[in-house]
Amino acid sequence: MTPIRRTHRLSATVVLVVAALLLSGCGVTREGDGEANRRLSMYIPNSPGGGYDLTGRAAARVLEDEDLSGRFEVTNVIGAGGTVAMQRLLNEEGVEDLVMSMGLGVVGATYTNDSDARVSQATPIARLIEDQEALIVPKDSPYKTVEDLVDAWKADPKSVTIGGGSSPGGPDHLFPMQLAKTVGIDPKQVKYIVYDGGGPLTSALLGKKIDVGASGPSEFEGQLEDGSLRVLAVSGAERLETVDAPTLQESGIDMTFVNWRGILAPPGISDESRDRLVEMFTEMHATKGWQEAVKRNGWIDSFATGEEFKTFLVEQDERVETTLKELGLA
């Protein structure tokens, strides 16, 4: 009986050793792989198809494909132009496996919705990209050029309805307000309708519920390719390779405007967790996959982390608050 018991003990030992080796080979116990296998969550503060959605999902996809993180659980938290998502992120104080895609629109929405949630209260991780705005119309719009639009707009400001995928204070709102002021129209006369992201805005344009859309052109890639929508002009200093349209400056309008998007984490996370997330997105930024995504979407690389991004968020809070007060919206 004794030899039999010894054999059973030996067999059990072999099984345990083999199992440990298999787990090590699969990367489960190998030193340094724990962070890459950690499952993460990402809030996106608008509907599918919007700018935050495109940016956030592109980042999550690259992080997964490059094995820089575990699998992302992406959740669209819709409401109040991003204010709902911002407050929800702040409520998750100390949660270290959560991030949120956000940008200029969320900054403005927290003011116009009388929320105490401020982007500068969260943990800054990285600013990823800048994005030009565009003036977009249906294919059979009477406005063939941006000059046509401005002429009609100046003749009767109330005759032109502009839609955007962000609440007042966001880029899609600030852009036409600044454009109106530049061409000599009182911004308070602008008819602006809010849509919760690029998807609903696209439907409004195709359904001719509005005359012009103001938003990032990457959100309308399919419709621009099939010709159902057209771009009159883009807002940056240079033309976009992905869009066949002039800049405002080329059209005789002395103005440039850019949006931006980045990543936040909840407040109260450890320095170690913050540094881990910063390192993860820094490594993502250097990948070929991310650089291809930036080029494909016509984005402008404006990567920043640490104190630079933190200072930038505080400045954005102050600048947007000042602008909205001038418009009587804050």
C-alpha positions in Angstrom: 0.0 0.0 0.0 2.9 2.3 0.8 4.3 2.4 -2.8 0.8 3.2 -4.2 0.5 6.2 -1.9 3.9 7.4 -2.9 3.0 7.1 -6.6 -0.2 9.2 -6.1 1.8 11.9 -4.3 4.3 11.9 -7.1 1.6 12.1 -9.8 -0.1 15.0 -8.0 3.2 16.9 -7.8 3.9 16.4 -11.5 0.4 17.7 -12.3 0.9 20.8 -10.2 4.3 21.5 -11.8 3.0 21.0 -15.3 0.0 23.3 -14.5 2.3 26.0 -13.2 4.5 25.8 -16.3 1.4 26.0 -18.6 0.1 29.0 -16.7 3.5 30.7 -16.9 3.7 30.0 -20.7 0.3 31.5 -21.1 1.4 34.8 -19.5 -0.8 34.5 -16.4 2.0 34.4 -13.8 4.9 35.8 -15.8 6.3 38.9 -14.0 5.3 42.2 -15.6 2.2 40.8 -17.4 -0.3 41.7 -14.7 -1.0 45.2 -15.9 -1.4 44.2 -19.5 -4.0 41.6 -18.6 -6.0 43.9 -16.3 -9.5 44.5 -17.5 -10.3 48.2 -17.8 -13.5 50.3 -18.3 -14.0 53.4 -20.3 -16.8 55.9 -20.2 -17.7 57.8 -23.4 -19.8 60.9 -22.7 -21.9 60.9 -25.9 -23.7 58.6 -28.2 -22.1 56.0 -30.6 -20.6 57.8 -33.6 -19.7 61.0 -31.9 -16.2 62.4 -31.6 -15.5 61.1 -28.1 -16.8 57.7 -29.2 -14.5 57.6 -32.2 -11.5 58.7 -30.2 -12.1 56.5 -27.2 -12.9 53.4 -29.2 -9.9 53.9 -31.4 -7.6 54.2 -28.4 -9.2 51.1 -26.7 -8.8 49.1 -29.9 -5.1 50.0 -30.3 -4.4 49.3 -26.6 -6.0 45.8 -26.9 -4.4 45.0 -30.3 -0.9 46.0 -29.1 -1.3 44.0 -25.8 -0.8 47.2 -23.7 -3.9 46.5 -21.7 -6.5 43.9 -20.9 -9.9 44.0 -22.6 -11.8 47.3 -22.4 -15.4 47.5 -21.4 -16.7 50.6 -23.2 -19.9 52.3 -22.0 -21.6 55.3 -23.6 -22.9 57.5 -20.8 -25.3 59.8 -22.5 -26.8 63.0 -21.1 -26.4 66.8 -20.7 -23.6 67.0 -23.2 -21.2 64.9 -21.2 -22.1 66.3 -17.7 -23.8 63.1 -16.7 -20.6 61.1 -17.5 -18.4 63.7 -15.9 -20.3 63.6 -12.6 -20.4 59.8 -12.7 -16.6 59.7 -13.2 -16.1 62.1 -10.2 -18.4 59.9 -8.1 -16.0 56.9 -8.8 -13.3 58.4 -6.6 -10.4 56.0 -6.1 -11.5 53.6 -8.8 -8.3 52.6 -10.5 -9.4 50.6 -13.5 -11.6 53.3 -15.1 -11.0 56.1 -17.6 -13.1 58.5 -19.6 -12.7 59.9 -23.1 -13.6 63.6 -23.1 -12.8 67.0 -24.6 -13.7 70.6 -24.9 -17.4 69.9 -25.2 -17.5 68.4 -21.7 -15.7 71.5 -20.3 -18.5 73.7 -21.6 -21.4 71.4 -20.8 -20.5 71.4 -17.1 -21.0 75.2 -17.0 -24.1 75.5 -19.1 -25.8 72.7 -17.2 -25.1 74.4 -13.9 -23.0 71.4 -12.7 -20.4 71.6 -10.0 -18.4 68.8 -11.8 -15.3 70.2 -13.4 -12.8 68.4 -15.6 -10.0 69.8 -13.5 -11.3 67.9 -10.5 -10.5 64.5 -12.2 -7.1 62.9 -12.6 -5.5 64.0 -15.9 -4.0 61.2 -18.0 -3.4 62.4 -21.5 -4.5 64.8 -24.2 -4.5 62.8 -27.4 -5.5 64.8 -30.4 -6.9 68.0 -31.8 -9.6 68.0 -34.4 -10.8 70.6 -36.9 -14.4 71.6 -37.1 -16.2 71.6 -40.4 -19.3 73.3 -41.9 -21.4 70.4 -43.3 -24.5 70.5 -45.5 -26.7 68.0 -47.4 -25.6 67.3 -51.0 -28.5 69.4 -52.5 -28.1 72.3 -50.1 -28.4 75.8 -51.8 -25.1 76.7 -50.1 -22.4 75.6 -52.6 -19.6 77.5 -50.9 -19.0 78.9 -47.4 -19.4 82.4 -49.1 -23.0 81.4 -50.1 -23.7 80.5 -46.5 -22.3 83.6 -45.0 -24.2 85.9 -47.5 -27.5 84.2 -46.6 -26.7 84.2 -42.9 -25.8 87.9 -42.8 -28.9 88.8 -44.7 -31.1 87.0 -42.2 -29.4 85.4 -39.2 -32.6 83.6 -38.2 -33.0 82.0 -41.6 -30.1 79.6 -41.0 -30.4 76.8 -38.5 -27.1 75.2 -37.4 -26.9 71.9 -35.5 -24.0 70.6 -33.5 -23.1 67.5 -31.6 -22.2 69.3 -28.4 -24.1 71.4 -25.8 -23.6 75.2 -25.5 -20.0 75.7 -24.4 -18.8 72.7 -26.5 -16.8 73.0 -29.7 -19.7 72.5 -32.1 -21.4 75.4 -30.3 -18.4 77.7 -29.8 -17.3 77.3 -33.4 -20.4 78.8 -35.1 -20.6 81.5 -32.4 -17.1 82.6 -33.1 -17.7 82.3 -36.8 -20.8 84.5 -36.5 -18.8 87.2 -34.6 -16.0 87.1 -37.1 -18.3 87.7 -40.1 -20.3 90.5 -38.3 -23.3 88.6 -36.9 -24.4 88.9 -33.3 -23.8 85.4 -31.8 -27.0 85.8 -29.8 -28.9 85.7 -33.1 -27.5 82.4 -34.1 -30.1 79.5 -34.3 -28.2 76.6 -32.8 -29.8 73.1 -32.0 -28.0 70.6 -29.8 -27.7 66.9 -30.9 -26.2 64.3 -28.6 -23.2 63.3 -30.8 -22.4 62.7 -34.4 -25.0 60.0 -35.0 -28.1 62.1 -34.2 -26.5 65.1 -36.0 -26.0 63.1 -39.1 -29.7 62.0 -39.1 -30.7 65.7 -38.7 -28.6 66.7 -41.7 -29.8 63.9 -43.9 -33.4 64.6 -42.8 -33.0 68.3 -43.5 -34.1 69.3 -40.0 -31.2 71.7 -40.0 -29.4 73.7 -42.7 -25.8 73.3 -41.6 -23.9 71.0 -39.2 -20.9 72.2 -37.2 -18.7 69.3 -36.1 -15.6 67.3 -36.7 -15.6 65.9 -40.3 -14.3 62.4 -39.2 -17.8 61.8 -37.7 -19.3 61.9 -41.2 -16.8 59.8 -43.1 -19.3 57.4 -44.7 -21.7 60.2 -45.8 -18.9 62.3 -47.2 -17.6 59.3 -49.2 -21.0 58.5 -50.7 -21.8 62.1 -51.4 -24.9 62.5 -49.3 -23.2 65.2 -47.3 -20.7 67.9 -48.3 -18.1 70.0 -46.5 -18.1 73.8 -47.2 -15.0 74.6 -45.2 -12.8 73.4 -42.4 -11.7 75.5 -39.4 -7.9 74.8 -39.1 -4.9 76.6 -40.4 -4.3 74.0 -43.1 -6.5 71.8 -45.3 -7.2 68.2 -44.3 -5.9 65.5 -46.5 -9.1 63.5 -45.8 -11.5 66.2 -46.8 -11.9 68.0 -50.1 -12.7 71.5 -48.8 -10.9 74.8 -48.3 -10.1 76.4 -44.9 -12.0 79.4 -43.7 -9.0 81.5 -44.2 -8.8 80.4 -47.9 -12.4 81.5 -48.2 -11.6 85.0 -47.0 -12.6 84.5 -43.3 -9.8 85.4 -40.9 -10.4 82.7 -38.3 -9.1 79.3 -37.1 -10.6 77.0 -34.5 -9.6 73.5 -33.2 -11.2 71.0 -30.8 -9.3 68.6 -28.6 -9.9 65.3 -26.9 -8.2 63.4 -24.1 -8.4 60.9 -21.3 -9.3 61.4 -17.6 -9.4 59.0 -14.6 -11.4 59.4 -11.4 -10.1 61.6 -8.6 -8.3 60.1 -5.7 -6.5 57.2 -7.4 -3.0 56.4 -6.3 0.1 57.9 -7.9 1.1 54.4 -8.9 -2.2 53.9 -10.8 -2.0 57.3 -12.4 1.5 56.7 -13.6 0.5 53.3 -14.9 -2.3 54.8 -17.0 -0.1 57.6 -18.3 2.6 55.1 -19.3 0.0 52.9 -21.0 -1.4 55.8 -23.2 2.2 57.0 -23.8 3.1 53.6 -25.2 -0.1 53.6 -27.2 0.7 57.0 -28.7 4.0 55.6 -30.1 2.4 52.6 -31.9 1.9 52.4 -35.6 -1.7 51.5 -35.0 -2.4 54.8 -33.2 -0.6 56.9 -35.7 -2.6 55.3 -38.5 -5.8 56.0 -36.7 -4.8 59.7 -36.3 -4.1 60.0 -40.0 -7.2 58.0 -41.1 -9.5 60.3 -39.1 -7.8 63.5 -40.1 -6.9 64.3 -36.5 -3.9 66.4 -35.3 -1.5 64.8 -32.9 -1.3 66.9 -29.7 -0.2 64.4 -27.1 0.5 65.8 -23.6 0.5 64.2 -20.1 1.4 65.1 -16.6 1.6 68.7 -15.4 1.3 70.0 -19.0 -2.1 68.4 -19.4 -3.2 69.3 -15.9 -2.4 73.0 -16.5 -4.1 72.9 -19.9 -7.4 71.6 -18.2 -7.4 74.4 -15.7 -6.8 77.0 -18.5 -9.7 75.4 -20.6 -12.0 75.7 -17.6 -11.3 79.4 -17.2 -11.4 80.2 -20.9 -14.7 78.5 -21.5 -16.3 80.1 -18.4 -15.2 83.5 -19.7 -16.6 83.0 -23.2 -20.0 81.6 -21.9 -20.4 84.6 -19.5 -19.9 86.9 -22.5 -22.8 85.1 -24.2 -24.9 85.1 -21.1 -24.8 81.4 -20.8 -22.9 81.0 -17.6 
